């Protein structure tokens, strides 16, 4: 177990934890771990454990107390406020704060042996922690709503969809989406709509029938439901109610149980399409044989919230400017990219539900989280937002897409998979795309080192900047290596038989030039014939490539066994430039493999996989033995 897992252990343990923060800038106050422990003792609190994640600007300590009562008391202790120490529960009313989760991941990454898989597990576990009271309230209020709906709609059924029921649900969800439908029955008579409009509360005596439910306009049904529920005592006591007559009209019920939790319920009617949209995302995640897509999707949403592309639930996480991105759009950017990487249409929305998603393997496509994130960011950094739109697997000119689907163009254009006359990203503004690309540039600048300077370890290349202020105009001038945009399944890094034969014939050093062969255009450090990995646990080695030629070059990595993977697989280097590559071994029966580094003069094509397929390398290959013991 890592340090964070040992600290939290389980949800009950996490509920006894608090976060202490204080500002160092402009003050002379600072508190060591020992100092905080002494303060806690002096104030009568009994602490069991603590962890520190401080910087030059801010002091941060995570403190585990003896019981939940002490946790509640310390959060409102005026003595700590006098000391200018901010205190809140680790698992607060709306779940964990973004910056707290990021600081805990930094602590976990201090261990040099920690892997991508461990860090991703830590992050997803943290952002799913929530106060059990919140879930209890949600369950109770959902039952009240279901009962109220059944009083108004005959054979009424409430189906939850969206973030609450999603496989990528995280803490701090702000609303629970509920779609009302009616089960078939024999009554075919339909009362005049005007009768319902004039006296909607007649439905409390004679509920709306199946035939009526699917005959009346959605907006009028929503108005009638609102009028029937608003005067019910159990509703007036527990909810603030209103209607929102938008594209999909809804009744909004805002819970008054604990106002700070900001829980609300959005009720729509005859809205099967939204339920099916939600199922497509869940099915796409469930079809991943490697069981990693869920975590990487949650990571990207967390990255977007941390960097203020999406808003968070707490005050300091709110957006000063709304860019109109949302998690639905980002999840479908992930789905589109994955299909491009597979070079196959994986989502077939109009097939039968059981056939909508084609099985795929995250590991076979990307060989690890960092590889996925690198290529995902490269793809959307280089995407032509000005002229192209997204329609499922396909990328189509915006003008043609607008004409085909009868939609308006927009800065980011993405057709909704099931609602093909809806541009799902229509409201995303130009500044949102600019911020998205600048955040990607900053993330890619890390070049996917094992430890980024934000200490998010092997996930460190994905810079988890604490605020959007880290994105400056200078970011536009920073150099990004144009590496392979999408490594498709067809480009798998398999060493060909002729490579294996030549390697066996001449097992010389990777730096040794073979007689009659081309010289390599790059050097590799550490030098030597082989790299040693652990056989029974995941291990990583960082290689440093340097361009030793007099022109820009490109490289490609190939390996003979898939228990080893590289990140990145493709890359470019300017004259004299160095870059790191991570080689990872996952536990397997394979003990030995061959790594071949193909290198060549840069051909000027962003698609490096295509460049290597169409041209013979101008540099000599470098071969390294990979040995697991």
Secondary structure, DSSP 8 states (H G I E B T S, - for coil): --HHHHHH-SHHHHTTEEEEEEE-TTS-----HHHHHHHHHHTT--EEEEEE---SSEEEEEEEESSHHHHHHHHT-HHHHHTT-EEEESSBTTB--HHHHHHHHHHHHTSTT--HHHHHHHHHHHHT---HHHHHHHHHHHHHHHHHHHHHBTTEEEEEETTTTSTT--TT--EEEEEEEE---S------HHHHHH-GGGGGTS-B-HHHHTTS-HHHHHHHHHHHHHT-HHHHHHEEEEEE-SSS-EEEEEE-TTGGG--EEEEEES-HHHHHHHHHHHHHHHTBTTS-HHHHHHHHHHHHHHTTSS--SSGGGS-SS-----HHHHHHHHHHHHHHHHTS--B-TTS-GGGSB--B-HHHHHSSHHHHHHHHHHHHHS--TTTEEEETTEEEEHHHHHHHHT----SS-BB-SS-TT-BTTTT--HHHHHHHHHHHHHHHTTTT-SS-TT--GGGTTS---SSGGG--GGGGGS------S---GGG-----HHHHHHHHH----TT---TTS---SEEEES-SSEEEE-SSS-EEEEEEEEE-SSS-EEEEEEES-TTEEEESSEEEE-TT-EEEEEEEE-SSS--EEEEEEEEEE--S-S-HHHHHHHS--SS--EEEEEEE-
